[in-house]
């Protein structure tokens, strides 16, 4: 059973912490933990990976920040490696804080005496999974949030510690929401550390925290097919997919050229427009005019493309794209 009392002979403001995280989203939490004066014994992050044309090894954002703060950095290839586990035990940590990291095995998350908690970018139990931020926008949600919870053997199912709601603006992109939740999440992580170390945490089972399991929405890792636009879909659905995937990894489509070739483009920003002055055309039809407007028909309207990135090129406005490719469009 997890002990939830105060740490003996320690301030309830400074439990010894090991932080787990890899991407930029996690850096803000680590930065805020340090700013608030908590003691971080070590940071665990992903091994360096080859990147760029030269395939030189690149450190994760969390590693780069941790080293700038002179924190010990651990990069295990396997989380169940006995040497890594013994190394963690030697720190005698009180608490693990996990933000955007791999699934921890029981042999690891069971080590700290106050437990191990994770920050998740949704209102659990809704949108469990690796990609909650793009999926809430793709699905047209108007509200999401952040959750801290004790981890267990199953993904994103542990007892909830704290939650905070966040609205989603109609024109907000995945990148915009990522940045907002990153900052709000860092503050929630600090509040959660204080709650746990005070001995006042009263975690809530997810079974009692939301909707019945049968109607829960999930947020699985994005696959290649999730990134491609289906022009035969509803206009609003296409719009939500594009903004949910913007700026990274981006929504993709192919444009047919008069040469018989197709051009792969990443579509970054759009607005929608109902059918009006133009005749109804088959979904996927391209419409341009002298004002350098680029539109593609959907099932029930137009997707008016504002900016895009052709394969092998840089991001450009629709007008610049038409200057270079307009003569090749049907």
Secondary structure, 3 states (H helix, E strand, C coil): CCCCCCCCCCCCCCCCEEEEECCHHHHHHHHHHHHCCCCEEEEECCCCEEECCCCEEECCHHHHHHHHCCCCEECCCCCCCHHHHHHHHHCCCCEEEEECCCCCCHHHHCCCCCCEEEEECCCCCCCECCCHHHHHHHCCCCEEEEEEEECCCCCCCCCEEEEEEEECCCCCCHHHHHHHHHHHHHHHHHHHHHHHHCCCCCCECHHHCCCCHHHCCECCCCCHHHHECCCCCCHHHHHHHHHHCCCCCCEEEEEEECCCCEEEEEEEEEEEEECCCCCCCCCCCEEECCCCCEEEECCCEEEEEEEEEECCCCEEEHHHHHHHHHHHEC
